[in-house]
Amino acid sequence: MNIQHLKQLFTSYFNSESQIIVRAPGRVNLIGEHTDYNDGFVLPIAIDRAIWLALRPRHDGQVHIHSLDMQPAPPSATVAQDNPTPDSVFELHSLTKGSGWLEYPKGIAYHLMKAGYELHGFDAVMTGNVPRGAGLASSAAVELAVARAFAAVSGFEWDAPKMAKIAQKAENEWVGVHCGIMDQMASAACKEGHALFLDCRSLEIQHAPLPKTVSIVILDTSTRRGLVNSAYNERRSQCEEAARWFGVKALRDVGEFTGKKMKEKRGFSEVVLKRARHIITENARVLEAVEVMKNEDVKSLGELFNASHDSLRDDFEVTNDALDIMVECAREQSSCYGARMTGAGFGGCAVALVKGGNAAEFVHAVSAAYRRRAGLEAAVYICKASEGASLMLG
């Protein structure tokens, strides 16, 4: 992001200089898929693609956010403070629900105030380069960037885990999307050069160093998730059914997979058996991944990536043809240690673990192979593990 250009755009729009810059990153989950709502374990990184805000404080309880990406106003437009565009402004003390991208900042404001924070308003220009709809947590990045902005102008201490919980509440209860905590926690609390090992029950975190010899490559299939809500709810229900059979709160409490025992129970669904097998083995893979990363054992880490995708394809059944083709194209490259789908599935992205010096060559080869087999253009990003939500003087 060109910070100077963002500051210039703020000046063009608000006819004054910004005082603060905040950023909050998107994320990619390395391993641990659909484990979050089973009280399990996940291992995301914050990526070096983010949402950015250039801002200055206000003292009248208003928030003005001009999005360069979400509304088609020309960047050279100048708006007087007493005549803002109505679809990008809200009053902190008279919040009402509506629709559109502004609901994310409004939800953050509402739940911060509900948690007891006294908020001040601000003027801001917002932009970002987290692809929307690709499963890289662009909405969480918006939420945490706005929360970081409120902390900066209102003078309260930044507490990353606490802000992540408030952001999750905003998305669950204000926006109405029933997500887990992983996206918000990754955007808030990740550490540069590290993955975030998160226990989704206790919300305890550890920073696990990434092996220095590898690159993380995100492979966007250019397909987007269809029918994901109904399929997501169905799988959640199946996992809950399996947990009831085991007599535990969640599948995270089943130490090892006991498929034979489950099959012996008359009437137990083969589909539910498969769903349980994925969650139980995926939690084990996350725990193993943290250990092999400590030893910089990239070969074993890649094998865990591969096993995770195969489980998501065969047992949890949340891949699609494009994701399977993309993963196959990636695995065929000699520089690839392993690849898997990432996110909810049914489209979106895969993630690959690649030898660091071969990342550019890998990107070219996989893009060409995917184009031939799927007839689609892939968007491919070589990523670095970045810092969570942060700020600088504007």
C-alpha positions as CSV (number, residue, x, y, z in Angstrom):
1,M,0.0,0.0,0.0
2,N,1.3,3.4,-1.0
3,I,0.7,5.3,2.3
4,Q,1.5,8.7,0.8
5,H,-1.1,8.2,-1.9
6,L,-3.7,7.2,0.7
7,K,-2.9,10.4,2.6
8,Q,-3.3,12.4,-0.5
9,L,-6.7,10.9,-1.2
10,F,-7.8,11.7,2.3
11,T,-6.8,15.3,1.7
12,S,-8.7,15.4,-1.6
13,Y,-11.8,14.0,0.0
14,F,-11.9,15.9,3.3
15,N,-9.8,19.0,2.4
16,S,-7.5,18.5,5.4
17,E,-4.6,16.2,6.4
18,S,-5.0,12.8,8.0
19,Q,-3.4,12.2,11.4
20,I,-3.4,8.4,11.8
21,I,-3.1,5.4,9.6
22,V,-4.4,2.0,10.7
23,R,-4.2,-1.3,8.9
24,A,-5.7,-4.8,9.6
25,P,-4.8,-7.8,7.5
26,G,-6.7,-10.6,5.9
27,R,-5.8,-14.2,6.8
28,V,-5.3,-17.6,5.3
29,N,-5.8,-20.7,7.4
30,L,-2.8,-23.1,7.0
31,I,-4.6,-26.0,8.5
32,G,-7.6,-26.7,10.7
33,E,-10.8,-26.5,8.6
34,H,-14.3,-26.6,10.0
35,T,-12.8,-27.4,13.4
36,D,-13.6,-23.9,14.9
37,Y,-17.3,-24.6,15.5
38,N,-16.3,-28.0,17.0
39,D,-14.3,-26.2,19.7
40,G,-11.1,-27.4,18.0
41,F,-7.8,-26.0,16.8
42,V,-6.8,-23.8,13.9
43,L,-3.5,-22.4,12.5
44,P,-4.0,-19.3,10.4
45,I,-1.5,-16.6,9.4
46,A,-2.3,-12.9,8.8
47,I,-1.3,-12.2,5.2
48,D,0.4,-9.1,3.7
49,R,-2.9,-7.9,2.2
50,A,-4.9,-5.6,4.4
51,I,-7.6,-3.0,4.9
52,W,-6.1,0.5,5.4
53,L,-7.7,3.6,6.9
54,A,-6.3,7.2,6.8
55,L,-8.2,9.2,9.4
56,R,-8.5,12.2,11.8
57,P,-10.5,12.5,15.0
58,R,-13.9,14.2,15.1
59,H,-15.6,15.6,18.3
60,D,-19.2,15.5,17.3
61,G,-20.1,11.8,17.6
62,Q,-20.1,11.3,13.8
63,V,-18.2,8.7,11.8
64,H,-17.5,9.5,8.1
65,I,-15.9,6.7,6.2
66,H,-15.3,7.1,2.5
67,S,-14.5,3.7,0.9
68,L,-12.4,3.9,-2.3
69,D,-13.4,0.3,-3.1
70,M,-17.1,0.0,-2.1
71,Q,-18.6,3.2,-3.5
72,P,-18.1,4.9,-6.9
73,A,-17.3,8.5,-5.8
74,P,-14.3,10.0,-7.7
75,P,-11.1,10.2,-5.7
76,S,-10.8,13.9,-6.5
77,A,-14.1,14.8,-4.9
78,T,-14.1,17.2,-2.0
79,V,-16.9,17.0,0.6
80,A,-17.5,19.6,3.2
81,Q,-17.7,18.2,6.7
82,D,-21.2,19.5,7.2
83,N,-22.4,17.9,3.9
84,P,-21.1,14.3,3.8
85,T,-22.4,11.6,1.5
86,P,-25.3,10.0,3.5
87,D,-24.4,6.4,2.7
88,S,-21.0,6.7,4.4
89,V,-21.9,8.4,7.7
90,F,-23.4,7.3,10.9
91,E,-24.0,8.8,14.3
92,L,-22.5,7.0,17.3
93,H,-25.5,7.6,19.5
94,S,-28.3,6.8,17.1
95,L,-27.2,3.7,15.3
96,T,-29.7,1.8,13.2
97,K,-29.3,-1.3,11.1
98,G,-29.3,-1.1,7.4
99,S,-27.5,-3.0,4.6
100,G,-24.2,-2.8,2.8
101,W,-20.6,-2.5,3.8
102,L,-21.2,0.2,6.3
103,E,-22.9,-2.3,8.6
104,Y,-19.5,-3.7,9.6
105,P,-18.2,-0.4,11.0
106,K,-21.6,0.3,12.6
107,G,-21.6,-3.1,14.2
108,I,-18.1,-2.5,15.7
109,A,-19.2,0.9,17.1
110,Y,-22.3,-0.6,18.6
111,H,-20.6,-3.5,20.3
112,L,-17.7,-1.4,21.5
113,M,-20.1,1.0,23.2
114,K,-22.1,-2.0,24.6
115,A,-18.9,-3.3,26.1
116,G,-18.4,0.1,27.9
117,Y,-16.1,2.0,25.7
118,E,-16.6,5.7,25.2
119,L,-16.1,6.4,21.5
120,H,-15.1,9.5,19.6
121,G,-15.9,9.9,15.9
122,F,-13.5,10.2,13.0
123,D,-13.2,11.0,9.3
124,A,-11.6,8.3,7.3
125,V,-10.7,7.1,3.8
126,M,-10.7,3.3,3.5
127,T,-9.1,1.0,0.9
128,G,-7.6,-2.4,0.8
129,N,-6.3,-5.3,-1.3
130,V,-7.8,-8.3,0.4
131,P,-9.8,-10.1,-2.3
132,R,-13.5,-10.1,-1.4
133,G,-15.4,-13.4,-1.5
134,A,-12.2,-15.5,-1.7
135,G,-12.3,-16.8,1.9
136,L,-9.4,-14.5,3.0
137,A,-11.4,-12.7,5.8
138,S,-11.8,-9.3,4.1
139,S,-14.8,-8.6,6.4
140,A,-12.8,-9.3,9.5
141,A,-10.0,-7.0,8.2
142,V,-12.6,-4.2,7.9
143,E,-13.9,-4.9,11.4
144,L,-10.4,-4.9,13.1
145,A,-9.3,-1.8,11.1
146,V,-12.3,0.1,12.3
147,A,-11.8,-1.1,15.9
148,R,-8.2,-0.1,15.8
149,A,-9.3,3.4,14.5
150,F,-11.7,3.8,17.4
151,A,-9.0,2.8,19.9
152,A,-6.7,5.4,18.4
153,V,-9.1,8.3,18.4
154,S,-10.9,7.4,21.6
155,G,-7.8,6.8,23.7
156,F,-8.4,3.3,25.0
157,E,-5.8,0.5,25.2
158,W,-5.6,-2.0,22.3
159,D,-6.3,-5.5,23.6
160,A,-6.1,-7.8,20.5
161,P,-8.0,-10.8,21.9
162,K,-10.7,-8.7,23.4
163,M,-11.1,-6.7,20.2
164,A,-11.4,-9.9,18.2
165,K,-14.2,-11.1,20.4
166,I,-16.1,-7.8,20.0
167,A,-15.6,-7.9,16.3
168,Q,-17.0,-11.5,16.2
169,K,-20.0,-10.2,18.1
170,A,-20.5,-7.4,15.6
171,E,-20.5,-9.9,12.7
172,N,-22.7,-12.4,14.5
173,E,-25.3,-10.1,16.1
174,W,-25.2,-6.9,14.0
175,V,-24.3,-8.1,10.5
176,G,-26.0,-11.5,11.1
177,V,-23.2,-13.8,9.9
178,H,-22.6,-16.6,12.3
179,C,-18.8,-17.0,11.9
180,G,-16.4,-18.4,14.4
181,I,-13.6,-16.5,16.1
182,M,-10.7,-17.5,13.9
183,D,-10.9,-14.6,11.3
184,Q,-11.1,-11.9,13.8
185,M,-8.4,-13.3,16.1
186,A,-6.0,-13.8,13.2
187,S,-6.5,-10.2,12.0
188,A,-6.2,-8.8,15.5
189,A,-3.5,-10.9,17.1
190,C,-1.1,-12.5,14.6
191,K,2.6,-11.9,14.7
192,E,4.9,-11.2,11.7
193,G,6.7,-14.4,10.6
194,H,4.4,-16.6,12.7
195,A,1.3,-18.7,12.4
196,L,-1.3,-18.3,15.2
197,F,-2.2,-21.5,17.0
198,L,-5.6,-20.9,18.4
199,D,-7.7,-23.1,20.7
200,C,-11.2,-22.1,19.7
201,R,-12.7,-23.2,23.0
202,S,-10.4,-21.4,25.5
203,L,-9.2,-18.8,23.0
204,E,-5.7,-19.3,24.2
205,I,-3.1,-18.5,21.5
206,Q,0.5,-19.4,20.7
207,H,2.7,-17.9,18.0
208,A,4.3,-20.7,16.0
209,P,7.3,-19.6,13.8
210,L,6.9,-20.4,10.1
211,P,9.8,-22.3,8.6
212,K,12.1,-19.7,7.0
213,T,12.8,-21.8,3.9
214,V,9.2,-21.8,2.5
215,S,6.7,-19.5,0.9
216,I,3.0,-19.6,1.5
217,V,1.1,-19.3,-1.9
218,I,-2.6,-18.6,-2.1
219,L,-4.3,-20.0,-5.2
220,D,-7.6,-18.4,-5.9
221,T,-9.7,-20.7,-8.2
222,S,-11.8,-17.7,-9.4
223,T,-14.9,-19.7,-8.3
224,R,-17.0,-18.4,-5.5
225,R,-18.9,-20.3,-2.8
226,G,-22.4,-21.4,-3.8
227,L,-25.0,-22.9,-1.5
228,V,-22.4,-22.6,1.3
229,N,-24.9,-21.5,4.1
230,S,-27.2,-24.6,3.8
231,A,-24.2,-26.9,3.4
232,Y,-22.4,-25.3,6.3
233,N,-25.4,-25.6,8.6
234,E,-25.9,-29.3,7.5
235,R,-22.3,-30.2,8.4
236,R,-22.5,-28.4,11.7
237,S,-25.7,-30.3,12.6
238,Q,-24.0,-33.6,11.6
239,C,-21.0,-32.8,13.8
240,E,-23.3,-32.1,16.7
241,E,-25.1,-35.4,16.2
242,A,-21.7,-37.2,16.3
243,A,-20.7,-35.4,19.5
244,R,-24.0,-36.4,21.1
245,W,-23.3,-40.0,20.3
246,F,-19.8,-39.8,21.8
247,G,-21.3,-38.1,24.9
248,V,-19.1,-35.1,24.6
249,K,-19.6,-31.3,24.4
250,A,-17.9,-31.2,21.0
251,L,-15.9,-33.4,18.7
252,R,-12.7,-31.7,19.9
253,D,-13.1,-33.9,23.1
254,V,-12.7,-37.2,21.2
255,G,-9.1,-38.0,21.5
256,E,-8.7,-40.4,18.5
257,F,-11.0,-41.6,15.8
258,T,-13.0,-44.7,16.7
259,G,-14.8,-45.3,13.5
260,K,-15.2,-49.0,14.0
261,K,-17.0,-48.4,17.3
262,M,-19.3,-45.9,15.6
263,K,-20.1,-48.3,12.8
264,E,-21.2,-50.9,15.3
265,K,-24.0,-48.7,16.6
266,R,-27.1,-49.7,14.6
267,G,-28.6,-46.9,12.6
268,F,-25.5,-44.6,12.8
269,S,-25.2,-42.7,9.6
270,E,-22.2,-43.4,7.3
271,V,-22.3,-39.7,6.4
272,V,-22.1,-38.6,10.0
273,L,-19.3,-41.1,10.5
274,K,-17.3,-39.4,7.7
275,R,-18.0,-35.9,9.1
276,A,-16.7,-36.9,12.5
277,R,-13.7,-38.6,11.1
278,H,-12.6,-35.4,9.4
279,I,-13.0,-33.2,12.5
280,I,-11.2,-35.6,14.8
281,T,-8.3,-36.3,12.4
282,E,-8.1,-32.6,11.4
283,N,-7.7,-31.5,15.0
284,A,-4.9,-34.1,15.4
285,R,-3.2,-32.7,12.2
286,V,-3.2,-29.1,13.6
287,L,-1.5,-30.3,16.8
288,E,1.0,-32.2,14.8
289,A,1.6,-29.2,12.4
290,V,2.6,-27.0,15.4
291,E,5.2,-29.6,16.5
292,V,6.7,-30.1,13.0
293,M,6.9,-26.3,12.5
294,K,9.0,-26.1,15.6
295,N,11.5,-28.5,14.0
296,E,11.2,-26.7,10.6
297,D,10.2,-30.1,9.2
298,V,8.6,-28.7,6.0
299,K,8.2,-32.2,4.4
300,S,6.0,-33.4,7.2
301,L,4.1,-30.1,7.2
302,G,3.4,-30.5,3.5
303,E,2.1,-34.1,4.1
304,L,-0.3,-32.7,6.7
305,F,-1.6,-30.2,4.1
306,N,-2.2,-33.0,1.7
307,A,-4.0,-35.2,4.2
308,S,-6.2,-32.3,5.2
309,H,-7.3,-31.6,1.7
310,D,-8.0,-35.3,1.0
311,S,-10.1,-35.5,4.2
312,L,-12.0,-32.3,3.3
313,R,-12.7,-33.8,-0.2
314,D,-13.6,-37.3,0.8
315,D,-15.0,-37.2,4.3
316,F,-16.3,-33.6,4.8
317,E,-17.2,-33.2,1.1
318,V,-16.7,-29.4,0.9
319,T,-14.4,-29.1,-2.1
320,N,-15.5,-28.5,-5.7
321,D,-14.0,-29.5,-9.1
322,A,-12.0,-26.3,-9.3
323,L,-10.4,-26.7,-5.9
324,D,-9.5,-30.3,-6.6
325,I,-7.9,-29.4,-9.9
326,M,-6.0,-26.5,-8.4
327,V,-4.6,-28.7,-5.6
328,E,-3.6,-31.4,-8.1
329,C,-1.9,-28.7,-10.3
330,A,0.0,-27.5,-7.2
331,R,1.0,-30.9,-5.9
332,E,2.5,-31.9,-9.3
333,Q,5.2,-29.2,-9.0
334,S,8.5,-30.5,-7.6
335,S,8.8,-27.4,-5.5
336,C,5.5,-28.0,-3.7
337,Y,5.6,-29.7,-0.3
338,G,1.8,-29.9,0.0
339,A,-1.5,-28.1,-0.9
340,R,-5.0,-28.0,0.4
341,M,-8.2,-26.0,0.1
342,T,-8.6,-23.3,2.7
343,G,-11.8,-21.7,4.0
344,A,-15.3,-23.0,4.1
345,G,-15.0,-24.7,0.7
346,F,-17.3,-25.0,-2.4
347,G,-15.0,-22.6,-4.2
348,G,-12.6,-19.9,-3.2
349,C,-8.9,-20.6,-2.5
350,A,-6.3,-23.3,-1.9
351,V,-3.0,-22.7,-0.1
352,A,0.3,-24.3,-1.0
353,L,3.6,-24.7,0.9
354,V,6.4,-24.1,-1.6
355,K,10.2,-24.0,-1.5
356,G,11.0,-20.3,-0.9
357,G,13.4,-19.8,-3.9
358,N,10.9,-21.4,-6.4
359,A,7.8,-19.5,-5.6
360,A,7.7,-17.4,-8.8
361,E,8.3,-20.4,-11.0
362,F,5.6,-22.4,-9.1
363,V,3.1,-19.6,-9.6
364,H,3.7,-19.5,-13.4
365,A,3.5,-23.3,-13.7
366,V,0.4,-23.8,-11.6
367,S,-1.4,-20.9,-13.3
368,A,-0.8,-22.4,-16.7
369,A,-1.8,-25.9,-15.7
370,Y,-5.0,-24.7,-14.0
371,R,-5.9,-22.6,-17.1
372,R,-5.5,-25.7,-19.3
373,R,-7.5,-28.0,-17.1
374,A,-10.2,-25.8,-15.6
375,G,-10.5,-23.2,-18.4
376,L,-10.2,-20.5,-15.7
377,E,-7.7,-17.8,-14.8
378,A,-6.3,-18.2,-11.3
379,A,-5.3,-15.3,-9.1
380,V,-2.2,-16.3,-7.2
381,Y,-0.6,-14.5,-4.3
382,I,2.8,-15.2,-2.7
383,C,2.2,-14.2,0.9
384,K,4.2,-13.3,3.9
385,A,3.0,-13.8,7.5
386,S,2.2,-10.3,8.6
387,E,1.5,-8.5,11.9
388,G,-2.0,-8.1,13.2
389,A,-4.0,-4.9,13.4
390,S,-1.6,-1.9,13.9
391,L,-1.4,1.8,13.6
392,M,1.1,4.6,12.7
393,L,0.9,8.4,12.8
394,G,-0.7,9.8,9.7
